[in-house]
Amino acid sequence: MTPREQLIQEILLAPDSLVNLLLQLIRPLRAGQTHLTQQIQQLITTTPTSNPAPSAFDLASDLAGCLDSPADLSTNPK
């Protein structure tokens, strides 16, 4: 696996907060800004370290499809 593929895999598995931090770090680099030390330090120190509470969807996602029901409820006379 190439480094690019490894990075993409890590990004796909990372929580949104880390992805947002990575985007904030990459954009100035791609724009050619060379004085990033202070910006990076500020981003690292202001980034919350705790994970946000999971949503109801996240907590119940493993229950999807666990009930037996008709395939199409709109045509079921019951």
C-alpha positions, 0 to 999 in steps of 0.5 A: 500500500502506498503512503497516499493509500495509507493516508486515505485509509487513516482519514476514512477511519478518523473521527470528524474532529481530526479530519477537520484539524487535518484540513485546517493544517493542509490548506495553508500548506497547499496555499504556499504559506511558510509561517505555519508554526504558530498556526499549527501550535494554535490549532493543536492547543485549541482542538478539543481532546474529548470526543463528542457524545455519539448520536442516537444513530451511532448508538443504534446503527447495529440494530438496523435490519434486525426486525422482520417486516414486509419489504414494502410497507406502503403496499401492505394492507395491514 
